[in-house]
Amino acid sequence: MNPNGLHISPIKPTDFDTWVNFSLSLFPNSSKDKIEVDLRRIEQLDKYQTFIARKDSNAIGYVTVTLRTDHVEGASTSPVGYLEAIYVKPEYRNDGIARELFLQGQAWCKENGCSEMGSDTWHWNKDAQAFHKKLGFKEEDILVHFYKKIDP
């Protein structure tokens, strides 16, 4: 634990409901059922790691990173660490907690053979873009996704 009472550690099974609730705040358009299924899948995969931040023993945020071996825009090595999700409760933001969470995730990726990190965010999420730039990420590309149903 550091002097300001912040403690970051790998997620434990007892943190699952907190992880779900934080993820619902981060992804409000997803259903609880879908998030629970996704997080249960992630729990089983060694290439993912989630860390929980606590302040004075209260959970206040999390980061999930992964080791990607598929194409990551701008990367030239493999595996590439990937920032999948990061969340800090609103009342704890702008205190450097997200940065500390990210650094913990980055260290895990480095320990697992990564020399590069990737991430993404929506084009409209200017706060997330600014956060990434503060962490030293450089914008690589802008991608627009399309969807079309095929008639039966």
Protein Blocks (a to p, Z undefined) as FASTA:
>chain_A
ZZkopacddddfklmmmmmmmmmmmmmmbcfklmmmmmmmmmmpmkbccddddeehiafb
dcdddddfbdcehiabdcddddfbdcddfklgonommmmmmmmmmmmmmmnopabdcddd
dfklmmlmmmmmmnopacfbdcddddddddZZ
